[in-house]
């Protein structure tokens, strides 16, 4: 045992003494099978589609099809029925009341082929608060009202009512869905999303087995609402303490040192387990679905070949570890050529960026006929990532497979990120001196559809009018880094650095990196981004750290307002508002943060 412990970071020695779990899967994760050897593997595409040329997307591949314009029309609808409710679970052995879908943590996986329609009937069984579900990274072309952000495209789903979201799988790859109501998703309301599509270069698949999502989540033992109360504070000390996570999970599982809590806690709750087939190449879909922590992911004695960032297939490259900010995804292929029977998979919250009481998460990987009980003796990868932004993915070497050259913009927004106290002493995040505040009863998109384009300042709406190409120059003057996410688009990431941009330098101008979530560094770094105004709607642009968006780090990007006025928005969106209005007529909503 002592020999094994020398391979385990000191913080973990007290929480990982055996691979024999003391809690059942039902106790830790409810009806989810994630983290178990019974977890499903995933196909290369769903076969109950028409298959022209042998694929649901026919002859389209990663080089000949524009991923933003050429989604096929498969005619297939994928239907899901979800019930949102509270449930007591113990993902790391510490019992807490969580908010989950269909009694599962992580929640159910959405699966579809590129071009399919997806229907998700969401019933809110919470008695005292609303909810809404966002499908992270999907473009929502022609369905901007189903992007899932209350106060922006919809009213919250009221208790004991149902909203059926219906949208196309209009881009392909790996992502996740999550609540966008306050910091609700930090309490468990999230899950993976896989959109199958053509793979790399000549359209063939360069892996044998898809092990599916690897969910990385920093973990808090307090209820999300209690954390938000402390985040919305006049004391920086209180705010910083509220953001310290208690643990780190892989696919919803990890152990915890029960000596460090007064809560109901069972040691050796159980860690996640994966199986590798010797000699085969395995695809892992790594997702940072946490609330604050930057994650560094690796597998002992194995390299990772990166094949996609967010929803963007890239020219493959090989590294020993990857780094992900909140909301980012990295697809990797791992060649199972190991000589041992057991290895550790690791994810580490980068504590230079974010404090955590227990930043190290472990999962076990078994080869072939391993006994599946022994602690691995594998050697950790050397830490090659020392920065808290996208240094792991330099713009110079991140090359999308499908080439797009962005034209010159005809609209530029320059936005500065700051933090300061308001008149009552509360610390808030600002974008151009405005801290966002949601109005759940009057969604911006629905107002714009009626011709109302005048809004309170704290809704922070940037109307781009008739612009065809929009550039955002973002300046961060704070001491924190921010994972910035834009809804409705993948962004061209054109340049970054210190000081002022020279207004000319663009990295890989003919084919710049693209993502839907990027990291901007602290203290004076810039990221210059651009997107084509081909998707009329109102699109959130915000930091994906839950506590930062709670404190107002958010703007609304309004795109092609004249087209919004002519949209035929489904009546279900108006009925959702009527249901919400009826609920709030008799119930006072305690909105203590931005609402998102």
C-alpha positions in Angstrom: 0.0 0.0 0.0 2.7 2.5 0.9 4.3 2.0 -2.6 1.0 2.8 -4.2 0.5 5.9 -2.0 3.8 7.4 -3.3 2.1 7.7 -6.7 -0.9 9.5 -5.2 -0.8 13.3 -4.3 -0.6 13.9 -0.6 -4.1 15.3 -0.5 -5.5 12.1 -1.9 -3.8 9.7 0.4 -6.5 10.1 3.0 -9.4 9.7 0.6 -8.3 6.8 -1.6 -7.3 3.7 0.3 -9.2 1.1 -1.7 -11.2 0.7 -4.9 -13.9 -1.1 -3.1 -16.8 1.3 -2.8 -18.7 1.6 0.5 -21.8 3.1 -1.2 -24.0 1.8 -3.9 -24.3 3.6 -7.3 -27.9 4.5 -6.4 -26.8 6.3 -3.3 -24.0 8.2 -5.0 -25.5 8.9 -8.4 -29.1 7.8 -8.5 -30.2 6.2 -11.7 -27.1 7.2 -13.6 -24.6 4.5 -14.7 -21.8 7.0 -15.4 -18.6 6.1 -13.5 -19.4 2.3 -13.6 -18.1 -0.5 -15.8 -21.8 -0.9 -16.8 -21.8 2.5 -18.4 -22.6 2.4 -22.1 -20.1 2.9 -24.9 -21.2 5.1 -27.7 -21.7 4.4 -31.5 -20.0 6.3 -34.3 -23.5 7.4 -35.3 -27.1 6.4 -34.6 -28.2 3.9 -37.2 -31.9 4.2 -37.0 -31.6 7.0 -39.7 -31.7 6.9 -43.4 -28.1 6.2 -44.4 -27.3 7.7 -47.8 -23.8 6.7 -48.8 -23.6 4.8 -45.6 -23.8 7.7 -43.2 -26.7 9.8 -41.8 -25.0 12.9 -43.3 -24.4 11.3 -46.7 -21.2 12.3 -48.5 -20.6 15.3 -46.2 -17.3 15.2 -44.3 -15.2 17.4 -42.1 -13.4 19.0 -45.1 -16.1 19.5 -47.7 -19.0 20.6 -45.5 -19.4 24.0 -43.8 -20.4 23.0 -40.2 -22.4 26.2 -39.8 -24.4 26.1 -43.0 -24.5 22.5 -44.4 -26.4 20.5 -41.7 -28.3 17.7 -43.5 -32.1 17.3 -43.2 -32.4 13.8 -41.8 -36.1 14.1 -40.9 -35.4 12.2 -37.7 -36.7 13.4 -34.3 -35.0 12.4 -31.0 -37.4 12.7 -28.1 -36.6 13.0 -24.4 -38.8 13.4 -21.3 -37.2 15.0 -18.3 -38.5 15.6 -14.8 -36.5 18.1 -12.7 -36.7 17.5 -9.0 -34.7 17.5 -5.8 -33.0 14.3 -4.6 -30.5 13.5 -1.8 -27.4 11.9 -3.2 -23.8 11.5 -2.0 -21.5 11.7 -5.1 -18.4 11.8 -2.9 -19.8 10.2 0.2 -21.2 13.5 1.6 -25.0 13.6 1.5 -26.6 16.7 0.0 -29.9 17.7 -1.5 -29.3 18.1 -5.2 -31.4 19.2 -8.2 -31.4 16.5 -10.9 -33.1 15.2 -14.0 -34.8 11.8 -13.9 -33.1 11.1 -10.6 -29.7 11.0 -12.3 -26.4 12.7 -11.7 -24.8 13.4 -14.1 -28.1 13.8 -16.0 -29.3 11.9 -19.1 -27.2 12.0 -22.3 -28.7 13.7 -25.3 -27.7 11.8 -28.4 -28.5 12.7 -32.0 -27.0 12.7 -35.5 -26.0 15.9 -37.2 -29.2 17.3 -38.8 -31.7 15.5 -36.5 -34.3 17.3 -34.6 -34.2 17.1 -30.8 -37.3 17.4 -28.6 -36.8 17.7 -24.8 -40.0 17.9 -22.7 -38.9 19.5 -19.4 -41.2 19.3 -16.4 -40.3 21.4 -13.4 -41.2 19.5 -10.2 -39.4 22.1 -8.0 -42.0 23.6 -5.8 -40.5 27.0 -5.1 -38.3 28.1 -8.1 -38.3 28.2 -11.8 -35.8 26.7 -14.2 -34.6 26.6 -17.8 -32.3 24.4 -19.8 -29.5 25.6 -22.1 -28.0 23.3 -24.8 -24.4 24.6 -24.7 -22.8 25.4 -28.1 -25.7 24.5 -30.3 -26.4 27.3 -32.8 -30.2 27.3 -32.5 -30.5 28.6 -36.0 -34.2 29.4 -36.8 -35.1 28.5 -33.2 -33.5 31.2 -31.0 -36.3 31.1 -28.5 -35.2 27.6 -27.5 -31.7 28.6 -26.4 -32.9 28.2 -22.8 -31.9 31.5 -21.0 -34.7 33.1 -18.9 -35.1 36.8 -19.3 -33.4 36.6 -22.7 -35.4 34.1 -24.9 -38.0 32.7 -22.5 -39.6 33.1 -19.1 -38.5 30.5 -16.5 -40.5 27.2 -16.5 -42.8 27.6 -13.5 -43.3 24.8 -11.0 -45.5 22.0 -12.1 -45.5 23.1 -15.7 -43.8 21.7 -18.8 -41.9 23.3 -21.7 -40.9 21.2 -24.7 -37.8 22.5 -26.4 -37.5 21.6 -30.1 -34.4 22.4 -32.1 -32.0 20.9 -34.7 -28.7 19.3 -34.0 -27.2 22.0 -36.2 -23.5 21.4 -35.4 -21.7 18.2 -34.4 -19.3 17.0 -31.7 -19.3 17.0 -27.9 -21.1 19.3 -25.5 -23.4 19.4 -22.5 -26.7 20.8 -21.3 -27.3 22.6 -18.1 -29.7 24.8 -16.2 -29.3 28.6 -16.9 -31.3 29.7 -13.9 -29.1 31.4 -11.3 -26.3 29.0 -10.3 -28.7 26.0 -10.3 -26.5 23.8 -12.4 -23.8 23.8 -9.6 -26.4 21.8 -7.6 -26.4 18.9 -10.1 -28.7 20.0 -13.0 -26.5 19.2 -15.9 -25.6 16.3 -18.3 -23.7 15.4 -21.5 -24.7 15.9 -25.2 -23.3 14.1 -28.1 -24.0 15.1 -31.7 -22.6 12.5 -34.1 -21.0 13.8 -37.3 -18.3 13.3 -39.8 -14.8 12.8 -38.5 -11.5 14.2 -39.7 -9.7 14.7 -42.9 -11.0 12.0 -45.3 -14.3 11.5 -43.3 -13.2 8.2 -41.8 -13.1 7.5 -38.0 -9.7 7.4 -36.4 -10.8 5.6 -33.2 -12.2 2.2 -32.4 -14.2 2.7 -29.2 -16.1 5.8 -28.1 -16.1 5.7 -24.2 -18.2 8.9 -24.3 -18.3 11.8 -21.9 -15.8 12.4 -19.2 -17.5 14.9 -17.0 -15.2 17.1 -14.8 -17.0 19.0 -12.0 -15.6 20.9 -9.1 -17.9 20.0 -6.2 -19.5 22.0 -3.4 -21.2 20.5 -0.3 -23.3 23.6 0.4 -26.5 24.2 -1.5 -26.0 26.3 -4.6 -28.4 29.0 -3.3 -26.4 29.4 -0.1 -23.2 29.8 -2.1 -24.8 32.5 -4.2 -25.9 34.4 -1.1 -22.2 34.5 0.0 -21.0 35.4 -3.5 -23.4 38.4 -3.5 -21.6 40.0 -0.6 -20.0 43.3 0.5 -16.9 41.3 1.7 -14.3 40.1 -0.7 -13.1 37.6 1.9 -16.6 36.1 2.0 -16.9 36.0 -1.7 -13.5 34.3 -2.2 -14.3 31.7 0.5 -17.7 30.9 -1.1 -16.0 29.9 -4.3 -13.7 27.4 -2.7 -14.9 23.9 -3.8 -14.7 21.0 -1.4 -13.9 18.3 -4.0 -13.4 17.4 -7.6 -15.4 14.7 -9.5 -14.9 12.6 -12.6 -18.3 11.5 -14.0 -20.0 12.4 -10.8 -17.8 10.3 -8.4 -14.9 10.7 -6.0 -14.0 10.0 -2.4 -13.8 12.5 0.4 -11.9 12.7 3.7 -14.9 12.5 6.2 -12.7 14.0 8.9 -12.9 17.3 7.1 -16.7 17.7 7.4 -19.5 17.7 10.0 -22.0 16.6 7.3 -23.2 13.0 6.9 -20.3 11.4 5.2 -19.2 7.9 4.2 -15.6 7.2 3.4 -14.6 5.4 0.2 -17.8 6.2 -1.5 -16.3 5.0 -4.8 -14.4 6.5 -7.8 -15.3 6.2 -11.5 -14.0 3.3 -13.5 -13.3 2.9 -17.2 -12.2 -0.1 -19.3 -9.6 0.0 -22.1 -9.4 -2.8 -24.7 -5.7 -3.5 -25.4 -4.5 -2.3 -28.8 -7.6 -0.3 -29.5 -8.0 3.5 -29.8 -10.5 5.1 -27.5 -12.3 8.4 -27.9 -12.9 10.4 -24.7 -15.2 13.4 -24.7 -13.8 15.6 -21.9 -16.1 18.3 -20.6 -15.5 20.9 -17.9 -19.0 21.2 -16.4 -17.9 22.8 -13.1 -18.9 26.0 -11.5 -15.4 27.7 -11.2 -12.4 25.4 -11.4 -10.0 25.3 -14.3 -9.2 21.6 -14.9 -6.0 19.8 -16.0 -6.8 16.3 -17.3 -4.3 13.5 -17.9 -4.0 9.7 -18.0 -1.0 8.1 -16.3 1.6 6.9 -18.9 -0.7 7.6 -21.9 -0.6 10.5 -24.3 -3.8 12.3 -25.6 -4.3 13.0 -29.3 -6.6 16.1 -29.5 -9.1 15.9 -32.3 -11.6 18.6 -31.4 -12.0 21.8 -29.3 -15.6 22.5 -28.3 -17.7 21.8 -31.5 -14.7 22.3 -33.8 -12.7 19.4 -35.3 -9.0 20.4 -35.5 -5.9 19.1 -37.1 -4.9 16.3 -34.6 -1.9 16.9 -32.2 -0.6 14.9 -29.3 0.0 16.2 -25.7 0.4 14.6 -22.3 -2.4 16.6 -20.7 -5.1 19.1 -21.6 -6.5 22.1 -19.8 -10.2 23.1 -19.8 -12.0 26.2 -18.5 -15.6 26.0 -17.5 -17.8 25.2 -20.5 -14.9 24.0 -22.7 -14.7 20.6 -24.2 -11.7 18.7 -25.7 -12.1 15.4 -27.6 -9.1 13.1 -27.4 -8.1 9.7 -28.8 -6.0 7.4 -26.5 -4.1 4.5 -27.9 -4.4 1.6 -25.4 -0.8 0.4 -25.5 -0.2 0.2 -21.8 1.8 -2.6 -20.2 0.1 -2.5 -16.8 -3.4 -3.8 -15.9 -4.5 -0.6 -14.1 -3.9 3.1 -14.5 -5.2 6.3 -13.0 -7.1 8.9 -14.9 -6.6 12.3 -13.2 -8.1 15.8 -13.2 -6.6 18.6 -11.2 -8.3 21.9 -10.4 -5.6 24.5 -11.2 -5.2 26.0 -7.7 -3.1 28.9 -9.1 -6.4 30.0 -10.6 -9.0 28.7 -8.2 -8.8 27.5 -4.6 -10.1 24.1 -3.7 -10.0 22.1 -0.5 -9.5 18.8 -2.5 -8.5 19.7 -6.1 -7.5 16.2 -7.3 -9.9 13.8 -8.9 -9.1 10.2 -9.7 -10.7 7.5 -11.8 -9.4 4.0 -12.5 -8.8 2.6 -16.0 -8.6 -1.2 -16.3 -7.1 -3.2 -19.1 -8.5 -6.5 -20.3 -8.7 -9.0 -17.5 -7.7 -6.8 -14.6 -9.0 -7.8 -11.2 -10.6 -4.3 -11.1 -10.0 -4.0 -7.4 -6.2 -3.1 -7.1 -5.0 0.4 -6.7 -3.1 1.4 -9.8 0.7 1.9 -9.4 1.0 4.0 -12.6 3.1 7.2 -12.8 1.4 10.6 -13.2 2.2 12.7 -16.2 4.5 15.6 -15.6 2.7 18.9 -15.3 3.3 20.8 -18.5 0.6 23.4 -18.1 1.4 26.3 -15.8 -1.0 29.1 -16.9 -4.6 29.9 -16.2 -5.9 30.5 -19.7 -5.7 29.0 -23.2 -1.9 28.5 -23.1 -2.5 24.8 -23.7 -4.1 25.7 -27.0 -2.0 28.4 -28.6 -3.8 30.1 -31.5 -0.8 29.6 -33.8 -1.1 25.8 -33.5 -4.9 25.3 -33.2 -6.0 24.7 -36.8 -9.7 23.9 -37.6 -10.0 21.2 -40.3 -12.7 23.1 -42.1 -11.1 26.4 -43.3 -13.0 29.7 -42.9 -11.4 33.1 -43.5 -13.4 35.8 -41.7 -13.9 39.0 -43.6 -13.4 42.5 -42.3 -16.0 43.4 -39.7 -18.6 46.2 -40.2 -19.4 46.4 -36.5 -16.9 46.5 -33.5 -17.9 46.3 -29.9 -15.1 47.2 -27.4 -15.9 45.8 -23.9 -13.9 46.2 -20.7 -14.3 43.7 -17.8 -14.1 45.3 -14.3 -15.1 44.6 -10.7 -16.2 47.2 -8.2 -18.6 47.9 -5.4 -22.0 49.4 -6.0 -23.7 52.1 -4.0 -24.6 49.7 -1.3 -21.2 48.2 -1.0 -21.8 44.9 -2.9 -19.1 43.6 -5.2 -20.3 43.2 -8.7 -18.7 42.3 -12.1 -19.2 44.9 -14.9 -18.9 44.9 -18.7 -18.4 48.5 -19.8 -19.5 49.6 -16.3 -22.8 47.8 -16.4 -23.6 44.8 -14.2 -26.3 42.6 -15.7 -29.6 41.9 -14.0 -32.3 39.6 -15.4 -36.0 40.4 -15.6 -37.6 37.0 -15.7 -41.0 38.3 -16.7 -40.0 40.2 -19.9 -37.6 38.2 -22.2 -35.7 40.5 -24.5 -36.3 38.3 -27.6 -40.1 38.4 -27.1 -40.1 42.2 -26.6 -37.9 42.7 -29.7 -40.3 40.4 -31.7 -43.0 43.0 -30.8 -40.9 45.9 -31.9 -39.7 47.0 -28.5 -36.0 47.8 -28.6 -35.7 50.1 -25.6 -34.4 48.4 -22.5 -33.1 49.2 -19.0 -29.4 49.8 -18.9 -28.8 46.7 -16.6 -30.1 44.4 -19.3 -26.8 45.2 -21.1 -28.1 44.8 -24.7 -25.7 45.4 -27.6 -27.8 46.0 -30.8 -25.7 45.3 -33.8 -28.3 46.5 -36.3 -27.7 45.5 -39.9 -24.1 44.5 -39.3 -23.0 41.4 -41.3 -19.8 40.7 -39.4 -19.2 41.6 -35.7 -15.9 41.9 -33.9 -15.6 42.1 -30.1 -12.4 43.5 -28.5 -12.5 42.4 -24.9 -10.3 43.8 -22.3 -9.9 42.2 -18.8 -8.6 44.6 -16.2 -9.4 42.3 -13.3 -7.1 39.9 -11.4 -9.2 36.9 -12.4 -9.3 34.9 -15.6 -12.6 34.3 -17.3 -14.0 31.5 -19.5 -16.1 33.6 -21.9 -18.9 31.8 -23.8 -21.0 33.1 -26.7 -24.4 31.5 -27.4 -25.5 31.0 -31.0 -22.1 31.0 -32.6 -18.6 29.7 -32.8 -16.2 32.6 -32.6 -13.1 33.2 -34.6 -10.3 33.8 -32.1 -8.1 36.3 -33.9 -5.5 37.5 -31.4 -4.5 37.7 -27.7 -1.8 39.3 -25.7 -0.8 42.0 -23.2 -1.3 45.7 -23.6 -3.3 47.2 -26.5 -4.0 45.3 -29.7 -2.3 46.9 -32.6 -5.5 46.7 -34.7 -3.8 44.7 -37.3 -2.2 41.5 -36.0 -4.3 38.4 -36.6 -3.1 34.9 -35.9 -3.7 32.4 -38.7 -5.7 35.1 -40.6 -6.8 32.7 -43.3 -8.1 30.0 -40.9 -8.1 31.3 -37.3 -9.0 29.1 -34.3 -12.7 28.8 -33.5 -14.5 27.9 -30.3 -17.7 28.8 -28.4 -15.8 29.2 -25.1 -12.4 30.8 -24.7 -10.2 31.9 -21.7 -9.2 35.5 -21.3 -6.3 36.0 -19.0 -6.2 38.3 -16.0 -4.8 41.8 -15.8 -4.8 43.5 -19.2 -5.0 40.7 -21.7 -7.1 41.0 -24.8 -9.0 38.5 -26.9 -10.3 39.7 -30.2 -13.1 37.6 -31.7 -15.4 37.7 -34.6 -18.6 36.1 -35.8 -20.8 36.2 -38.8 -24.3 37.8 -38.2 -26.1 34.9 -39.8 -28.2 33.9 -36.8 -30.9 36.5 -35.9 -31.6 36.4 -32.2 -30.5 37.7 -28.8 -27.3 35.8 -27.8 -25.8 35.8 -24.3 -22.1 36.5 -24.0 -20.8 35.9 -20.5 -18.3 34.4 -18.2 -19.1 30.8 -17.5 -17.8 30.8 -13.9 -21.2 30.4 -12.1 -20.4 32.9 -9.4 -19.1 35.6 -11.9 -22.3 35.5 -14.0 -24.3 35.6 -10.8 -22.5 38.9 -10.1 -23.4 40.3 -13.5 -20.5 39.5 -15.9 -22.8 39.2 -18.9 -24.1 41.0 -22.0 -26.8 40.3 -24.6 -25.7 40.4 -28.2 -28.7 41.4 -30.4 -28.3 40.2 -34.0 -30.4 41.5 -37.0 -33.2 43.1 -35.0 -35.4 43.6 -38.1 -35.4 39.8 -38.7 -36.4 39.3 -35.0 -39.5 41.4 -35.6 -40.6 39.1 -38.4 -40.1 35.9 -36.5 -43.0 33.6 -35.8 -42.3 32.6 -32.3 -44.3 29.6 -31.1 -47.2 30.2 -28.7 -45.6 27.8 -26.2 -43.1 30.6 -25.4 -45.9 33.0 -24.5 -47.7 30.3 -22.5 -44.5 29.7 -20.6 -44.6 33.4 -19.6 -48.3 33.2 -18.7 -47.5 30.3 -16.4 -44.6 32.1 -14.9 -46.7 35.3 -14.3 -49.4 33.2 -12.6 -46.8 31.6 -10.3 -45.1 34.9 -9.4 -48.5 36.5 -8.7 -48.8 34.3 -5.6 -45.1 33.6 -4.9 -42.3 36.0 -4.2 -39.1 35.0 -6.0 -36.0 35.6 -4.0 -33.7 36.7 -6.9 -30.5 37.6 -5.1 -28.2 37.5 -8.0 -28.2 38.4 -11.7 -30.7 35.5 -12.3 -28.5 33.6 -14.7 
